[in-house]
Protein backbone atom coordinates (compact mmCIF):
# COMPACT_ATOMS: atom_id res chain seq x y z
CA UNK A 1 0.00 0.00 0.00
CA UNK A 2 1.47 3.31 -1.12
CA UNK A 3 1.30 6.38 1.15
CA UNK A 4 -0.80 9.35 0.05
CA UNK A 5 0.06 13.01 0.26
CA UNK A 6 -1.72 15.75 2.20
CA UNK A 7 -2.79 17.32 -1.11
CA UNK A 8 -4.31 14.08 -2.38
CA UNK A 9 -6.32 13.60 0.83
CA UNK A 10 -7.48 17.24 0.87
CA UNK A 11 -8.59 17.24 -2.77
CA UNK A 12 -10.45 13.95 -2.38
CA UNK A 13 -12.37 15.05 0.72
CA UNK A 14 -13.23 18.44 -0.77
CA UNK A 15 -14.58 16.74 -3.87
CA UNK A 16 -16.81 14.65 -1.60
CA UNK A 17 -18.00 17.55 0.52
CA UNK A 18 -18.55 20.53 -1.80
CA UNK A 19 -21.45 19.12 -3.89
CA UNK A 20 -23.22 17.72 -0.83
CA UNK A 21 -23.01 20.92 1.20
CA UNK A 22 -24.17 22.97 -1.79
CA UNK A 23 -27.19 20.70 -2.17
CA UNK A 24 -27.85 20.90 1.58
CA UNK A 25 -28.03 24.70 1.39
CA UNK A 26 -30.03 24.80 -1.85
CA UNK A 27 -33.59 24.19 -0.47
CA UNK A 28 -33.10 26.89 2.19
CA UNK A 29 -31.35 29.56 0.16
CA UNK A 30 -34.23 31.98 0.76
CA UNK A 31 -34.44 31.14 4.49
CA UNK A 32 -31.09 32.41 5.70
CA UNK A 33 -30.72 33.63 9.27
CA UNK A 34 -28.00 36.06 8.22
CA UNK A 35 -26.82 37.98 5.19
CA UNK A 36 -25.49 36.21 2.12
CA UNK A 37 -21.91 37.07 3.12
CA UNK A 38 -22.24 35.62 6.63
CA UNK A 39 -24.02 32.55 5.29
CA UNK A 40 -21.20 32.03 2.78
CA UNK A 41 -18.70 32.31 5.64
CA UNK A 42 -20.57 29.64 7.64
CA UNK A 43 -20.56 27.47 4.51
CA UNK A 44 -16.78 27.84 4.34
CA UNK A 45 -16.45 27.03 8.04
CA UNK A 46 -18.42 23.84 7.45
CA UNK A 47 -16.00 22.92 4.67
CA UNK A 48 -13.02 23.58 6.92
CA UNK A 49 -14.51 21.48 9.74
CA UNK A 50 -15.25 18.66 7.32
CA UNK A 51 -11.77 18.82 5.84
CA UNK A 52 -10.05 18.93 9.24
CA UNK A 53 -11.93 15.93 10.61
CA UNK A 54 -11.49 14.03 7.35
CA UNK A 55 -7.73 14.64 7.34
CA UNK A 56 -7.56 13.59 10.98
CA UNK A 57 -9.31 10.37 10.02
CA UNK A 58 -7.00 9.95 7.04
CA UNK A 59 -3.65 10.36 8.81
CA UNK A 60 -4.54 8.84 12.15
CA UNK A 61 -6.61 5.95 10.85
CA UNK A 62 -5.84 2.83 12.91
CA UNK A 63 -7.60 0.31 10.71
CA UNK A 64 -10.64 0.23 12.97
CA UNK A 65 -13.94 0.88 11.26
CA UNK A 66 -15.31 1.93 14.65
CA UNK A 67 -12.80 4.80 14.83
CA UNK A 68 -13.55 5.83 11.26
CA UNK A 69 -17.30 5.79 11.86
CA UNK A 70 -16.85 7.71 15.11
CA UNK A 71 -14.91 10.50 13.40
CA UNK A 72 -17.53 10.77 10.66
CA UNK A 73 -20.36 10.90 13.20
CA UNK A 74 -18.51 13.65 15.06
CA UNK A 75 -18.09 15.58 11.83
CA UNK A 76 -21.78 15.13 11.05
CA UNK A 77 -22.85 16.47 14.47
CA UNK A 78 -20.59 19.56 14.25
CA UNK A 79 -21.66 20.30 10.67
CA UNK A 80 -25.34 19.79 11.52
CA UNK A 81 -25.04 22.34 14.35
CA UNK A 82 -23.52 24.91 11.97
CA UNK A 83 -26.14 24.06 9.36
CA UNK A 84 -29.05 24.72 11.75
CA UNK A 85 -27.31 27.86 12.98
CA UNK A 86 -27.08 29.28 9.44
CA UNK A 87 -30.55 28.44 8.10
CA UNK A 88 -34.19 28.64 9.15
CA UNK A 89 -36.38 25.65 8.54
CA UNK A 90 -38.38 22.92 10.19
CA UNK A 91 -35.93 20.63 12.06
CA UNK A 92 -37.59 17.56 10.58
CA UNK A 93 -37.16 18.84 7.03
CA UNK A 94 -33.52 19.71 7.68
CA UNK A 95 -32.85 16.25 9.12
CA UNK A 96 -34.63 14.71 6.15
CA UNK A 97 -32.39 16.57 3.69
CA UNK A 98 -29.20 15.86 5.65
CA UNK A 99 -29.70 12.10 5.89
CA UNK A 100 -30.87 11.92 2.30
CA UNK A 101 -27.64 13.62 1.18
CA UNK A 102 -25.51 11.46 3.49
CA UNK A 103 -26.92 8.41 1.70
CA UNK A 104 -26.22 10.02 -1.66
CA UNK A 105 -22.68 10.91 -0.59
CA UNK A 106 -21.82 7.36 0.37
CA UNK A 107 -23.41 6.05 -2.81
CA UNK A 108 -21.11 8.38 -4.76
CA UNK A 109 -18.04 7.35 -2.76
CA UNK A 110 -18.69 3.60 -3.05
CA UNK A 111 -19.46 3.82 -6.77
CA UNK A 112 -16.30 5.82 -7.50
CA UNK A 113 -14.24 3.32 -5.48
CA UNK A 114 -15.71 0.46 -7.49
CA UNK A 115 -14.86 2.30 -10.72
CA UNK A 116 -11.33 2.84 -9.43
CA UNK A 117 -11.04 -0.92 -8.92
CA UNK A 118 -11.70 -1.45 -12.62
CA UNK A 119 -9.62 1.44 -13.99
CA UNK A 120 -6.72 1.41 -11.50
CA UNK A 121 -6.71 -2.01 -9.81
CA UNK A 122 -3.12 -1.53 -8.61
CA UNK A 123 -4.07 1.62 -6.70
CA UNK A 124 -7.54 0.81 -5.44
CA UNK A 125 -6.37 -0.32 -2.00
CA UNK A 126 -4.41 2.91 -1.54
CA UNK A 127 -6.44 5.53 0.28
CA UNK A 128 -7.00 9.02 -1.13
CA UNK A 129 -4.76 8.65 -4.17
CA UNK A 130 -5.25 10.85 -7.23
CA UNK A 131 -6.97 7.92 -8.96
CA UNK A 132 -9.74 8.05 -6.32
CA UNK A 133 -10.26 11.78 -6.96
CA UNK A 134 -10.38 11.21 -10.71
CA UNK A 135 -13.03 8.50 -10.40
CA UNK A 136 -14.98 10.70 -7.98
CA UNK A 137 -14.99 13.49 -10.59
CA UNK A 138 -16.45 11.04 -13.12
CA UNK A 139 -19.12 9.54 -10.87
CA UNK A 140 -20.19 12.57 -8.85
CA UNK A 141 -21.95 14.55 -11.64
CA UNK A 142 -23.82 11.43 -12.78
CA UNK A 143 -25.32 10.96 -9.31
CA UNK A 144 -25.54 14.53 -8.04
CA UNK A 145 -27.36 15.98 -11.06
CA UNK A 146 -30.48 13.76 -10.71
CA UNK A 147 -30.47 14.55 -6.98
CA UNK A 148 -30.33 18.27 -7.79
CA UNK A 149 -33.24 17.88 -10.23
CA UNK A 150 -35.25 16.10 -7.54
CA UNK A 151 -34.56 18.84 -5.00
CA UNK A 152 -35.37 21.50 -7.61
CA UNK A 153 -38.71 19.79 -8.29
CA UNK A 154 -39.39 19.67 -4.55
CA UNK A 155 -38.50 23.35 -4.10
CA UNK A 156 -40.75 24.45 -6.97
CA UNK A 157 -43.74 22.26 -6.09
CA UNK A 158 -43.61 22.24 -2.31
CA UNK A 159 -43.58 25.95 -1.59
CA UNK A 160 -43.61 27.04 2.04
CA UNK A 161 -47.24 28.14 1.99
CA UNK A 162 -48.54 24.62 1.18
CA UNK A 163 -46.33 22.60 3.48
CA UNK A 164 -47.86 21.21 6.66
CA UNK A 165 -45.29 21.24 9.45
CA UNK A 166 -46.54 18.01 11.00
CA UNK A 167 -45.48 16.12 7.85
CA UNK A 168 -41.80 16.73 8.61
CA UNK A 169 -42.15 15.68 12.23
CA UNK A 170 -41.56 12.02 11.38
CA UNK A 171 -40.63 12.01 7.67
CA UNK A 172 -36.92 12.27 8.50
CA UNK A 173 -37.10 8.68 9.80
CA UNK A 174 -37.42 7.45 6.20
CA UNK A 175 -33.86 8.41 5.06
CA UNK A 176 -32.53 7.41 8.50
CA UNK A 177 -33.94 3.92 7.97
CA UNK A 178 -32.20 3.60 4.61
CA UNK A 179 -29.02 4.95 6.18
CA UNK A 180 -29.10 2.16 8.78
CA UNK A 181 -29.75 -0.45 6.10
CA UNK A 182 -26.72 0.33 3.95
CA UNK A 183 -24.40 1.28 6.83
CA UNK A 184 -25.01 -2.12 8.41
CA UNK A 185 -23.93 -3.77 5.17
CA UNK A 186 -21.04 -1.33 4.60
CA UNK A 187 -19.44 -1.22 8.06
CA UNK A 188 -20.49 -4.71 9.09
CA UNK A 189 -18.53 -6.37 6.31
CA UNK A 190 -15.12 -5.91 7.89
CA UNK A 191 -13.23 -3.88 5.30
CA UNK A 192 -15.23 -1.02 3.71
CA UNK A 193 -12.82 -0.79 0.76
CA UNK A 194 -13.12 -4.50 -0.02
CA UNK A 195 -16.89 -4.18 0.24
CA UNK A 196 -16.94 -1.14 -2.05
CA UNK A 197 -14.97 -2.66 -4.93
CA UNK A 198 -17.44 -5.53 -5.22
CA UNK A 199 -19.79 -4.63 -8.08
CA UNK A 200 -22.66 -6.60 -6.55
CA UNK A 201 -22.48 -4.54 -3.38
CA UNK A 202 -22.58 -1.35 -5.45
CA UNK A 203 -25.65 -2.64 -7.29
CA UNK A 204 -27.26 -3.44 -3.92
CA UNK A 205 -26.52 0.05 -2.64
CA UNK A 206 -27.83 1.55 -5.89
CA UNK A 207 -31.11 -0.34 -5.54
CA UNK A 208 -31.44 0.82 -1.94
CA UNK A 209 -30.91 4.45 -2.98
CA UNK A 210 -33.30 4.19 -5.92
CA UNK A 211 -35.95 2.71 -3.65
CA UNK A 212 -35.37 5.46 -1.11
CA UNK A 213 -35.80 8.20 -3.72
CA UNK A 214 -38.94 6.54 -5.02
CA UNK A 215 -40.34 6.71 -1.50
CA UNK A 216 -39.13 10.33 -1.16
CA UNK A 217 -40.93 11.21 -4.39
CA UNK A 218 -44.16 9.46 -3.35
CA UNK A 219 -44.00 11.20 0.01
CA UNK A 220 -43.53 14.62 -1.60
CA UNK A 221 -46.30 13.90 -4.12
CA UNK A 222 -48.65 13.04 -1.26
CA UNK A 223 -47.76 16.33 0.40
CA UNK A 224 -48.44 18.17 -2.85
CA UNK A 225 -51.75 16.36 -3.47
CA UNK A 226 -52.86 17.03 0.09
CA UNK A 227 -52.01 20.71 -0.31
CA UNK A 228 -53.93 20.82 -3.61
CA UNK A 229 -56.95 19.30 -1.89
CA UNK A 230 -56.79 21.83 0.95
CA UNK A 231 -56.37 24.68 -1.53
CA UNK A 232 -59.38 23.50 -3.56
CA UNK A 233 -61.41 23.18 -0.39
CA UNK A 234 -60.48 26.69 0.63
CA UNK A 235 -61.30 28.06 -2.83
CA UNK A 236 -64.69 26.35 -2.73
CA UNK A 237 -65.29 27.84 0.69
CA UNK A 238 -64.42 31.31 -0.62
CA UNK A 239 -66.64 30.86 -3.67
CA UNK A 240 -69.57 29.75 -1.50
CA UNK A 241 -69.19 32.87 0.61
CA UNK A 242 -69.05 35.10 -2.45
CA UNK A 243 -72.12 33.43 -3.97
CA UNK A 244 -74.04 33.91 -0.75
CA UNK A 245 -73.07 37.58 -0.69
CA UNK A 246 -74.12 37.87 -4.34
CA UNK A 247 -77.52 36.26 -3.62
CA UNK A 248 -78.01 38.50 -0.60
CA UNK A 249 -77.31 41.63 -2.65
CA UNK A 250 -79.69 40.45 -5.38
CA UNK A 251 -82.43 39.99 -2.80
CA UNK A 252 -81.83 43.47 -1.44
CA UNK A 253 -81.87 44.95 -4.94
CA UNK A 254 -85.13 43.14 -5.70
CA UNK A 255 -86.70 44.51 -2.53
CA UNK A 256 -85.51 48.00 -3.40
CA UNK A 257 -87.03 47.75 -6.89
CA UNK A 258 -90.30 46.48 -5.47
CA UNK A 259 -90.34 49.31 -2.94
CA UNK A 260 -89.76 51.90 -5.66
CA UNK A 261 -92.51 50.37 -7.78
CA UNK A 262 -94.97 50.48 -4.89
CA UNK A 263 -93.89 53.92 -3.72
CA UNK A 264 -96.47 55.70 -5.91
CA UNK A 265 -99.31 53.64 -4.43
CA UNK A 266 -98.08 54.29 -0.89
CA UNK A 267 -97.94 58.03 -1.56
CA UNK A 268 -101.51 58.02 -2.89
CA UNK A 269 -102.74 56.11 0.17
CA UNK A 270 -100.91 58.41 2.58
CA UNK A 271 -102.21 61.48 0.71
CA UNK A 272 -105.79 60.25 1.03
CA UNK A 273 -105.42 59.66 4.78
CA UNK A 274 -103.77 63.06 5.21
CA UNK A 275 -106.68 64.76 3.46
CA UNK A 276 -109.03 63.01 5.87
CA UNK A 277 -106.89 64.04 8.86
CA UNK A 278 -106.41 60.39 9.83
CA UNK A 279 -103.06 60.75 11.68
CA UNK A 280 -103.34 57.42 13.49
CA UNK A 281 -103.96 55.67 10.21
CA UNK A 282 -100.89 57.30 8.68
CA UNK A 283 -98.73 56.14 11.60
CA UNK A 284 -100.06 52.59 11.40
CA UNK A 285 -99.60 52.50 7.64
CA UNK A 286 -95.99 53.78 7.88
CA UNK A 287 -95.21 51.14 10.50
CA UNK A 288 -96.56 48.34 8.29
CA UNK A 289 -94.60 49.58 5.28
CA UNK A 290 -91.40 49.92 7.32
CA UNK A 291 -91.65 46.37 8.64
CA UNK A 292 -92.31 45.00 5.19
CA UNK A 293 -89.29 46.60 3.53
CA UNK A 294 -86.86 46.59 6.43
CA UNK A 295 -83.39 45.44 5.41
CA UNK A 296 -82.21 43.32 8.29
CA UNK A 297 -78.52 43.39 9.13
CA UNK A 298 -75.78 45.61 7.90
CA UNK A 299 -74.83 45.93 4.29
CA UNK A 300 -71.25 46.76 5.21
CA UNK A 301 -69.26 45.63 8.23
CA UNK A 302 -65.95 46.93 6.89
CA UNK A 303 -64.44 48.36 3.71
CA UNK A 304 -62.61 45.14 2.79
CA UNK A 305 -64.90 43.35 0.35
CA UNK A 306 -63.57 39.86 1.13
CA UNK A 307 -63.93 40.16 4.89
CA UNK A 308 -67.31 41.87 4.47
CA UNK A 309 -68.54 39.01 2.28
CA UNK A 310 -67.54 36.42 4.90
CA UNK A 311 -69.07 38.41 7.75
CA UNK A 312 -72.31 38.91 5.80
CA UNK A 313 -72.51 35.23 4.91
CA UNK A 314 -72.26 34.14 8.54
CA UNK A 315 -74.64 36.86 9.70
CA UNK A 316 -77.29 35.11 7.63
CA UNK A 317 -76.28 31.71 9.05
CA UNK A 318 -76.41 33.17 12.56
CA UNK A 319 -79.86 34.64 11.93
CA UNK A 320 -81.16 31.25 10.78
CA UNK A 321 -79.87 29.60 13.99
CA UNK A 322 -81.20 32.38 16.26
CA UNK A 323 -77.68 33.49 17.20
CA UNK A 324 -77.00 37.02 18.37
CA UNK A 325 -74.37 38.30 15.94
CA UNK A 326 -72.36 41.36 16.95
CA UNK A 327 -69.57 42.72 14.74
CA UNK A 328 -67.28 45.71 15.16
CA UNK A 329 -64.27 45.53 12.91
CA UNK A 330 -62.11 47.68 10.68
CA UNK A 331 -60.23 46.04 7.81
CA UNK A 332 -59.18 48.25 4.85
CA UNK A 333 -59.36 47.06 1.26
CA UNK A 334 -55.60 47.54 0.73
CA UNK A 335 -54.49 45.43 3.70
CA UNK A 336 -51.30 43.44 3.03
CA UNK A 337 -52.98 40.04 3.37
CA UNK A 338 -54.16 38.05 0.38
CA UNK A 339 -57.88 37.70 -0.23
CA UNK A 340 -57.62 33.91 -0.02
CA UNK A 341 -55.92 34.10 3.38
CA UNK A 342 -58.52 36.56 4.70
CA UNK A 343 -61.33 34.33 3.52
CA UNK A 344 -59.78 31.22 5.08
CA UNK A 345 -58.96 32.99 8.35
CA UNK A 346 -62.38 34.57 8.96
CA UNK A 347 -64.34 31.81 7.24
CA UNK A 348 -62.97 28.92 9.28
CA UNK A 349 -63.10 30.74 12.61
CA UNK A 350 -66.67 31.96 12.06
CA UNK A 351 -67.78 28.58 10.75
CA UNK A 352 -66.48 26.94 13.92
CA UNK A 353 -68.20 29.61 16.03
CA UNK A 354 -71.57 29.15 14.31
CA UNK A 355 -71.36 25.35 14.57
CA UNK A 356 -70.51 25.58 18.29
CA UNK A 357 -73.57 27.78 18.84
CA UNK A 358 -75.79 25.46 16.79
CA UNK A 359 -74.84 22.56 19.06
CA UNK A 360 -76.12 24.47 22.09
CA UNK A 361 -79.32 23.07 23.55
CA UNK A 362 -79.72 25.65 26.33
CA UNK A 363 -78.83 29.26 27.02
CA UNK A 364 -78.52 32.25 24.73
CA UNK A 365 -76.46 31.87 21.59
CA UNK A 366 -74.15 34.70 20.60
CA UNK A 367 -71.08 35.49 18.54
CA UNK A 368 -69.00 38.60 18.97
CA UNK A 369 -66.40 39.70 16.42
CA UNK A 370 -63.91 42.46 17.13
CA UNK A 371 -61.03 43.59 14.97
CA UNK A 372 -58.63 46.44 14.48
CA UNK A 373 -55.96 47.18 11.86
CA UNK A 374 -52.85 49.28 12.26
CA UNK A 375 -50.03 49.94 9.81
CA UNK A 376 -48.22 46.80 10.95
CA UNK A 377 -50.81 44.47 12.51
CA UNK A 378 -54.26 42.97 12.20
CA UNK A 379 -55.80 41.95 15.53
CA UNK A 380 -59.03 39.93 15.61
CA UNK A 381 -61.02 38.32 18.42
CA UNK A 382 -63.98 36.01 17.89
CA UNK A 383 -65.94 34.92 20.97
CA UNK A 384 -68.84 32.48 20.90
CA UNK A 385 -70.96 30.66 23.41
CA UNK A 386 -70.61 26.90 23.59
CA UNK A 387 -72.00 23.89 25.39
CA UNK A 388 -69.30 21.25 24.87
CA UNK A 389 -65.66 22.31 25.04
CA UNK A 390 -63.58 21.18 22.02
CA UNK A 391 -61.18 18.31 22.68
CA UNK A 392 -57.49 18.24 21.86
CA UNK A 393 -55.28 15.35 20.78
CA UNK A 394 -51.85 14.53 22.18
CA UNK A 395 -50.21 17.11 19.90
CA UNK A 396 -52.45 19.90 21.15
CA UNK A 397 -54.57 20.01 17.97
CA UNK A 398 -58.33 20.45 18.22
CA UNK A 399 -60.29 17.35 17.26
CA UNK A 400 -62.87 17.74 14.53
CA UNK A 401 -66.55 17.43 15.48
CA UNK A 402 -67.34 16.15 11.97
CA UNK A 403 -64.75 13.40 11.43
CA UNK A 404 -61.93 11.59 13.17
CA UNK A 405 -58.60 13.40 13.45
CA UNK A 406 -57.72 17.06 13.80
CA UNK A 407 -59.92 19.83 12.45
CA UNK A 408 -58.70 20.85 9.00
CA UNK A 409 -60.08 24.37 9.34
CA UNK A 410 -58.22 25.11 12.56
CA UNK A 411 -54.95 23.77 11.11
CA UNK A 412 -55.45 25.99 8.02
CA UNK A 413 -55.87 29.02 10.28
CA UNK A 414 -52.70 28.11 12.19
CA UNK A 415 -50.77 27.86 8.93
CA UNK A 416 -51.92 31.34 7.88
CA UNK A 417 -50.96 32.75 11.28
CA UNK A 418 -47.51 31.19 10.93
CA UNK A 419 -47.19 32.57 7.39
CA UNK A 420 -47.58 36.12 8.71
CA UNK A 421 -45.35 35.46 11.75
CA UNK A 422 -48.39 35.97 13.95
CA UNK A 423 -49.80 34.45 17.11
CA UNK A 424 -53.09 32.72 17.86
CA UNK A 425 -54.62 31.90 21.22
CA UNK A 426 -57.58 29.71 22.20
CA UNK A 427 -59.15 29.99 25.65
CA UNK A 428 -62.44 29.64 27.51
CA UNK A 429 -63.97 32.37 29.68
CA UNK A 430 -67.08 31.14 31.43
CA UNK A 431 -69.59 30.24 28.74
CA UNK A 432 -67.46 31.80 25.97
CA UNK A 433 -64.88 30.16 23.72
CA UNK A 434 -62.45 32.92 22.71
CA UNK A 435 -60.05 33.02 19.78
CA UNK A 436 -57.48 35.81 19.48
CA UNK A 437 -55.35 36.33 16.36
CA UNK A 438 -52.56 38.79 15.66
CA UNK A 439 -51.00 38.98 12.19
CA UNK A 440 -48.00 41.12 11.25
CA UNK A 441 -48.28 42.99 7.98
CA UNK A 442 -44.61 43.47 7.11
QUIPE-V616987 format. One record per backbone hydrogen bond with DSSP energy under -0.5 kcal/mol. NH is the residue of the N-H (numbers start at 0). CO is the residue of the C=O. E is the energy in kcal/mol with one decimal. If there is no record, write none. Layout:
BEGIN
[[NH;CO;E] [NH;CO;E]]
END
This chain:
BEGIN
[[8;4;-2.1] [9;5;-2.4] [10;6;-2.8] [11;7;-2.1] [12;8;-2.1] [13;9;-2.2] [14;10;-2.3] [15;11;-1.4] [16;12;-2.0] [17;13;-2.7] [18;14;-0.5] [19;15;-0.7] [20;16;-2.7] [21;17;-2.1] [22;18;-2.2] [23;19;-2.0] [24;20;-1.8] [25;21;-1.4] [26;22;-0.8] [27;24;-1.1] [28;25;-1.4] [30;27;-2.0] [32;85;-2.4] [33;85;-0.6] [38;34;-2.5] [39;35;-2.3] [40;36;-1.9] [41;37;-2.4] [42;38;-2.3] [43;39;-2.1] [44;40;-2.3] [45;41;-2.4] [46;42;-1.9] [47;43;-2.3] [48;44;-2.8] [49;45;-2.7] [50;46;-2.8] [51;47;-2.8] [52;48;-2.5] [53;49;-2.3] [54;50;-2.6] [55;51;-2.2] [56;52;-2.1] [57;53;-2.1] [58;54;-2.7] [59;55;-1.8] [64;62;-0.6] [67;63;-1.9] [68;64;-2.8] [69;65;-2.2] [70;66;-2.3] [71;67;-2.0] [72;68;-2.4] [73;69;-2.3] [74;70;-2.5] [75;71;-2.3] [76;72;-2.3] [77;73;-2.4] [78;74;-2.5] [79;75;-2.6] [80;76;-2.0] [81;77;-1.9] [82;78;-2.5] [83;79;-2.5] [84;80;-1.8] [85;81;-1.7] [86;82;-1.6] [87;30;-3.0] [93;89;-2.2] [94;90;-2.5] [95;91;-2.3] [96;92;-2.4] [97;93;-2.4] [98;94;-2.6] [99;95;-2.1] [100;96;-2.4] [101;97;-2.2] [102;98;-2.1] [103;99;-1.8] [104;100;-2.9] [105;101;-2.2] [106;102;-1.9] [107;103;-2.4] [108;104;-2.3] [109;105;-2.8] [110;106;-2.3] [111;107;-2.3] [112;108;-2.0] [113;109;-2.2] [114;110;-2.3] [115;111;-2.2] [116;112;-1.6] [117;113;-1.0] [117;114;-0.6] [118;114;-2.5] [119;115;-3.0] [122;119;-1.9] [123;119;-0.9] [125;122;-1.3] [128;125;-0.6] [131;128;-1.0] [132;128;-1.3] [133;129;-2.4] [134;130;-2.3] [135;131;-2.0] [136;132;-2.1] [137;133;-1.3] [138;134;-2.5] [139;135;-2.7] [140;136;-0.6] [141;137;-0.6] [142;138;-1.4] [142;139;-0.5] [143;139;-3.3] [144;140;-1.9] [146;142;-1.3] [147;143;-2.7] [148;144;-2.4] [149;145;-2.2] [150;146;-2.5] [151;147;-2.5] [152;148;-2.4] [153;149;-2.4] [154;150;-2.5] [155;151;-2.2] [156;152;-2.2] [157;153;-2.7] [158;156;-0.6] [161;158;-1.7] [162;158;-0.7] [162;159;-0.7] [164;162;-0.6] [166;163;-1.5] [167;163;-0.6] [167;164;-0.9] [168;165;-0.8] [169;166;-0.6] [170;166;-0.9] [171;167;-0.6] [172;169;-1.8] [173;170;-2.0] [174;170;-0.5] [175;171;-1.4] [176;172;-2.1] [177;173;-1.7] [178;174;-2.2] [179;175;-2.2] [180;176;-1.8] [181;177;-2.3] [182;178;-2.3] [183;179;-1.6] [184;180;-1.4] [185;181;-2.8] [186;182;-2.8] [187;182;-0.5] [187;183;-1.3] [188;185;-0.6] [189;186;-0.7] [190;188;-0.8] [191;189;-0.6] [194;190;-2.1] [195;191;-2.5] [196;192;-1.9] [197;194;-0.9] [198;196;-0.7] [200;197;-0.7] [201;197;-1.7] [202;198;-2.2] [203;199;-2.2] [204;200;-2.6] [205;201;-2.6] [206;202;-2.4] [207;203;-2.3] [208;204;-2.3] [209;205;-2.5] [210;206;-2.7] [211;207;-2.2] [212;208;-2.4] [213;209;-2.0] [214;210;-2.1] [215;211;-2.5] [216;212;-2.7] [217;213;-2.4] [218;214;-2.6] [219;215;-2.7] [220;216;-2.8] [221;217;-2.2] [222;218;-2.0] [223;219;-2.5] [224;220;-3.0] [225;221;-2.6] [226;222;-2.3] [227;223;-2.4] [228;224;-2.3] [229;225;-2.4] [230;226;-2.6] [231;227;-2.5] [232;228;-2.6] [233;229;-2.4] [234;230;-2.5] [235;231;-2.6] [236;232;-2.1] [237;233;-2.4] [238;234;-2.6] [239;235;-2.5] [240;236;-2.0] [241;237;-2.4] [242;238;-2.6] [243;239;-2.2] [244;240;-2.3] [245;241;-2.4] [246;242;-2.7] [247;243;-2.5] [248;244;-2.3] [249;245;-2.2] [250;246;-2.3] [251;247;-2.0] [252;248;-2.6] [253;249;-2.5] [254;250;-2.3] [255;251;-2.3] [256;252;-2.5] [257;253;-2.4] [258;254;-2.7] [259;255;-2.3] [260;256;-2.3] [261;257;-2.2] [262;258;-0.8] [263;259;-0.5] [265;261;-2.2] [266;262;-2.6] [267;263;-2.0] [268;264;-2.2] [269;265;-2.9] [270;266;-2.6] [271;267;-2.1] [272;268;-2.1] [273;269;-2.2] [274;270;-2.2] [275;271;-1.3] [276;272;-0.6] [276;273;-0.9] [277;272;-2.5] [278;276;-1.6] [281;277;-1.7] [282;278;-2.4] [283;279;-2.3] [284;280;-2.7] [285;281;-2.7] [286;282;-2.0] [287;283;-2.2] [288;284;-2.5] [289;285;-2.4] [290;286;-2.2] [291;287;-1.8] [292;288;-1.9] [295;293;-0.9] [303;330;-1.3] [304;302;-0.6] [307;303;-2.6] [308;304;-2.2] [309;305;-1.9] [310;306;-2.7] [311;307;-2.5] [312;308;-2.2] [313;309;-2.2] [314;310;-1.3] [315;311;-1.6] [316;312;-1.6] [317;313;-2.5] [318;314;-2.1] [319;315;-2.1] [320;316;-1.5] [321;318;-1.3] [322;317;-2.8] [323;364;-2.6] [325;323;-0.6] [325;366;-2.8] [327;368;-2.2] [329;370;-0.7] [334;331;-1.1] [336;334;-1.7] [341;337;-2.3] [342;338;-2.5] [343;339;-2.5] [344;340;-2.8] [345;341;-2.5] [346;342;-2.2] [347;343;-2.3] [348;344;-1.6] [349;345;-2.5] [350;346;-2.3] [351;347;-2.3] [352;348;-2.0] [353;349;-2.8] [354;350;-2.4] [355;351;-2.2] [356;352;-2.0] [357;353;-2.4] [358;354;-1.4] [359;356;-1.4] [366;323;-3.2] [367;382;-2.9] [368;325;-3.1] [369;380;-2.7] [370;327;-1.7] [371;378;-2.4] [373;376;-2.7] [377;438;-2.1] [378;371;-2.7] [379;436;-2.5] [380;369;-3.0] [381;434;-2.3] [382;367;-2.6] [383;432;-1.9] [384;365;-1.8] [385;430;-1.2] [388;386;-0.5] [392;396;-2.6] [395;392;-1.8] [398;390;-3.2] [399;404;-2.6] [406;397;-2.6] [410;406;-1.7] [411;407;-2.2] [412;408;-2.1] [413;409;-2.2] [414;410;-2.0] [415;411;-1.9] [416;412;-2.5] [417;413;-2.3] [418;414;-2.0] [419;415;-1.5] [420;417;-1.6] [421;416;-3.3] [422;437;-2.0] [424;435;-2.4] [426;433;-2.3] [428;431;-2.7] [431;428;-1.7] [432;383;-3.3] [433;426;-3.5] [433;431;-0.6] [434;381;-1.9] [435;424;-2.4] [436;379;-3.0] [437;422;-2.5] [438;377;-2.5] [439;419;-1.6] [440;375;-3.0]]
END
